[in-house]
Amino acid sequence: MDLNNNPFSLNTTASVGPNSFVDYRQPFHHESPPPKYFDPEILLNPLPSAKVDILKGLVEPPFGGLVCTDQDAMERQKGVLVDVVKQLAITLLKGLTLAHISLPIKIFEPRSSIQRIVDIWSFAPKFLKQAAETTDHLERLKQVIAFSLSSLYICTSQYKPFNPILGETLQGQFADGTQIYCEHTSHHPPITNFHMQPDDESYEYWGFYEFTGSMGANSLRSGLRGPNNIKFADGQHIRFKSVDFKLGGTVMGERTIEAAGHIVFEDLTNNRKAVIMFSTYKKSGFGFWSKKTETGRRDEFTGLIY
């Protein structure tokens, strides 16, 4: 295979993907090919699939969640908080968010966030296929919930992906042939639109993500704002949001990472809702004097369908 002419790293027949916001009927011109910023070896490098590889540099403590033990990653992040604080006041006065702050390149991974978000959908060939095969709408809602939660542990990297450039696109497919299209459609605020569909067109998955971030006294929180829409061949339409990730111990204490907040699922066809709640584990006090006030683990979640 000629990696420099691989359709998943450089398309030499189409200017943009079929679901682009740009008119895809415009012809490809050899003198102005689509831009490519990473080598095919990086773009097409298989991601780890075993849990031990995905969670490399992370350990699971007795109280749940994940604690980072990757000394290289934490060494690279030294001094980053000082840079963030210096820029934060000016950024907020301008009415902007944490997502607009420039960060040192040493903490980045060799991917952009338009590639990183595809990690969230890794189990689509399993759970969304099962959802499409059942005719029970309640069971289908449960399968969609399982899909949304299944890949959370894959998104725990301590390294930040690069911000996509305006108009950056990604086209790919899962092993079962499910097609993926993404396009970065806004720079400020940073927004990526996406579309996914299997070969048999048993469902259609689309929406957009706005990348957000906020800073606490000893934590950073990031999230993807925007709807996830799934519509199945029989017309059932389910919509939900994505959960936030909270990075703890940015100033002192152990470096932790956990899902935070809640997710609301709406079955717009059958007037059903589901709510999944994270971060039900609480402590009071500080440091040596802290104590657990609620039973449970950091990685537990609760939910209900009504």
C-alpha positions in Angstrom: 0.0 0.0 0.0 1.2 3.5 -0.9 0.8 5.3 2.4 1.2 8.7 0.7 -1.8 8.0 -1.4 -4.0 6.2 1.2 -7.6 7.5 1.1 -7.6 7.7 4.9 -4.6 10.1 5.1 -4.8 11.9 1.7 -7.6 11.7 -0.8 -6.4 12.5 -4.3 -9.9 12.2 -6.0 -12.2 14.3 -3.8 -11.6 17.8 -2.4 -13.7 17.2 0.7 -15.8 14.4 2.2 -19.4 13.8 1.1 -20.8 15.3 4.4 -18.7 18.4 4.4 -20.2 21.8 4.9 -18.2 22.8 1.8 -19.7 22.0 -1.6 -18.2 18.5 -2.1 -19.1 18.6 -5.9 -16.2 20.9 -6.6 -13.5 18.9 -8.5 -10.2 17.8 -7.0 -7.2 19.7 -8.5 -3.8 18.2 -8.4 -2.1 21.6 -7.8 -4.2 22.2 -4.7 -4.6 18.9 -2.9 -6.2 18.6 0.6 -3.7 19.5 3.3 -2.1 16.8 5.4 -0.2 17.8 8.6 0.8 14.4 10.0 2.6 11.5 8.3 0.5 8.5 7.4 2.5 6.4 9.9 1.0 8.6 12.7 -2.4 9.0 11.1 -2.9 5.3 10.5 -1.0 3.9 13.5 -3.3 1.4 15.2 -4.5 2.5 18.7 -4.0 0.2 21.7 -6.9 -2.1 22.3 -5.9 -4.0 25.5 -6.9 -2.4 28.8 -3.3 -2.7 30.2 -2.0 -0.7 27.2 -4.8 1.9 27.2 -4.3 2.6 30.9 -0.5 2.6 30.8 0.8 5.0 33.4 -2.5 4.9 35.3 -3.4 2.8 38.4 -6.8 2.1 39.9 -6.8 3.0 43.6 -9.1 1.3 46.2 -11.5 4.3 46.2 -12.0 4.1 42.4 -11.1 6.4 39.6 -7.6 6.6 38.1 -4.4 8.0 39.5 -1.6 9.0 37.1 1.8 7.4 37.8 3.3 8.5 34.5 6.3 10.5 35.7 7.2 11.7 32.2 3.7 13.1 31.6 3.7 14.9 34.9 7.2 16.2 34.4 6.1 17.7 31.1 3.2 19.4 32.8 5.3 21.2 35.4 5.0 25.0 35.1 2.0 24.7 32.8 -0.4 25.8 35.6 1.6 29.0 36.0 1.2 29.8 32.3 -2.5 29.1 32.5 -3.0 31.4 35.5 -1.1 34.2 33.8 -3.4 34.1 30.8 -6.6 33.3 32.6 -7.5 36.8 33.9 -6.9 38.5 30.5 -8.8 35.7 28.8 -11.9 36.0 31.1 -11.9 39.8 30.8 -12.2 39.3 27.1 -15.2 37.1 27.6 -13.4 34.0 26.4 -13.1 30.6 28.0 -10.3 28.3 29.1 -10.4 26.7 25.6 -8.8 30.0 24.2 -5.6 29.7 26.3 -2.4 28.8 24.6 -0.5 25.9 26.2 3.1 24.8 25.7 3.6 22.2 23.0 5.4 19.8 25.4 2.1 18.5 26.9 0.5 17.7 23.5 0.1 14.3 21.8 0.7 13.9 18.0 -3.0 14.0 17.2 -5.6 16.7 16.9 -8.9 16.6 18.8 -10.8 15.9 15.6 -9.0 12.5 15.7 -9.3 12.1 19.5 -13.1 12.4 19.6 -13.4 9.2 17.4 -12.0 7.3 20.4 -15.4 8.0 22.1 -17.2 6.0 19.5 -14.9 2.9 19.6 -17.7 0.6 20.6 -20.2 1.7 18.0 -19.8 -1.5 16.0 -20.9 -3.5 19.1 -23.5 -1.5 21.0 -25.1 0.5 18.1 -25.2 -2.6 16.0 -27.1 -4.4 18.8 -29.3 -1.4 19.2 -30.2 -1.4 15.5 -31.0 -5.2 15.5 -33.6 -5.0 18.3 -37.1 -3.9 17.7 -37.7 -3.1 21.4 -37.3 0.6 21.8 -36.6 0.5 25.5 -33.9 -2.1 25.0 -32.5 0.1 22.2 -32.3 3.1 24.6 -30.3 0.9 27.0 -27.9 -0.1 24.3 -27.3 3.6 23.3 -26.6 4.3 27.0 -24.1 1.4 27.1 -22.5 2.8 23.9 -22.0 6.3 25.4 -20.4 4.9 28.6 -18.3 2.1 27.1 -15.4 4.2 25.9 -14.9 6.5 28.8 -11.8 4.7 30.0 -10.2 5.1 26.5 -10.3 8.9 26.9 -8.1 9.2 30.0 -4.8 10.3 28.4 -2.8 12.9 30.3 -1.7 14.5 27.0 -3.7 17.1 25.2 -4.5 16.8 21.5 -3.8 19.7 19.2 -6.6 22.1 18.3 -7.8 21.4 14.7 -7.4 24.1 12.1 -10.5 25.7 10.7 -11.8 23.4 7.9 -9.8 20.4 9.0 -11.5 17.1 8.1 -11.2 13.5 9.1 -12.6 10.5 7.2 -12.2 6.9 8.4 -14.0 3.7 9.1 -14.3 1.1 11.8 -13.5 -2.6 11.2 -17.1 -3.4 10.4 -17.2 -0.8 7.6 -18.9 2.0 9.6 -18.0 5.3 7.9 -16.9 8.3 10.0 -16.8 11.9 8.8 -15.6 14.9 10.9 -15.0 18.6 10.0 -13.8 21.4 12.2 -16.3 24.2 11.4 -15.5 26.9 14.0 -12.3 28.2 15.4 -13.7 30.3 18.3 -15.5 28.7 19.9 -13.8 25.5 18.7 -16.6 23.3 17.2 -16.3 20.0 15.3 -19.3 18.5 13.3 -19.5 14.8 12.8 -21.5 12.1 10.9 -21.3 8.3 11.2 -23.2 5.6 9.5 -22.8 1.8 8.9 -22.9 0.2 5.5 -26.4 -1.1 6.0 -27.7 2.3 7.0 -29.4 0.8 10.0 -28.8 4.0 11.9 -27.4 7.5 11.4 -25.3 9.2 14.1 -24.6 12.9 13.8 -24.1 16.1 15.8 -21.3 18.6 16.8 -19.0 19.1 19.8 -17.9 22.4 21.2 -14.7 22.0 23.2 -14.9 23.6 26.7 -12.8 23.9 29.7 -12.9 25.4 33.2 -10.4 25.6 36.1 -10.9 25.0 39.8 -8.6 25.5 42.8 -6.9 22.1 42.3 -8.5 20.8 39.2 -9.2 21.2 35.5 -12.4 20.2 33.8 -13.0 19.7 30.1 -16.0 18.7 28.2 -17.8 18.4 24.8 -20.9 20.6 24.5 -23.3 19.7 21.8 -25.9 17.1 20.9 -25.3 13.4 19.9 -28.2 12.3 17.7 -28.9 8.7 16.7 -31.8 7.9 14.4 -32.5 4.3 13.6 -34.0 2.9 10.4 -37.5 2.6 11.9 -37.5 6.3 12.9 -36.6 6.1 16.6 -34.5 9.2 17.5 -32.4 9.4 20.6 -30.4 12.5 21.7 -27.8 12.9 24.4 -24.9 15.0 25.6 -21.4 14.0 26.6 -19.9 13.7 30.1 -17.1 15.9 31.4 -13.7 14.8 32.5 -12.1 16.2 35.7 -8.3 16.2 36.2 -7.6 16.5 39.9 -4.4 17.3 41.7 -3.2 20.1 39.4 -1.6 22.0 42.3 -1.1 19.4 45.1 -2.0 15.8 45.9 -2.4 12.8 43.6 -3.1 13.4 39.9 -6.5 11.9 39.3 -8.9 11.7 36.4 -12.5 10.8 36.5 -15.8 11.4 34.7 -17.9 14.2 36.2 -21.4 15.6 36.0 -24.3 13.8 34.4 -25.7 12.7 31.0 -29.3 13.1 29.9 -30.7 10.8 27.2 -33.9 11.7 25.4 -35.9 9.2 23.4 -37.7 11.8 21.3 -39.9 9.2 19.6 -41.3 7.5 22.8 -41.2 10.3 25.3 -38.6 8.6 27.5 -35.6 10.1 29.4 -32.7 8.6 31.1 -30.2 10.3 33.5 -26.8 8.9 34.4 -25.0 10.6 37.3 -21.3 10.6 38.0 -19.2 11.9 40.8 -21.4 10.7 43.7 -18.4 10.1 45.8 -17.8 13.0 48.3 -15.2 13.9 50.9 -15.2 16.6 53.6 -12.3 18.3 55.2 -8.8 18.6 53.6 -5.7 16.5 53.4 -5.0 14.4 56.5 -8.4 15.4 58.0 -10.5 14.5 55.1 -13.1 11.8 55.5 -15.6 10.1 53.3 -19.2 11.3 53.8 -20.8 9.0 51.2 -20.3 5.4 50.5 -19.1 4.3 47.1 -16.2 4.7 44.7 -15.1 7.5 42.4 -15.8 5.5 39.3 -19.4 4.5 40.4 -22.4 6.0 38.7 -26.1 5.8 39.1 -29.0 6.3 36.7 -32.7 5.8 36.0 -35.0 5.7 33.0 -38.4 7.3 33.2 
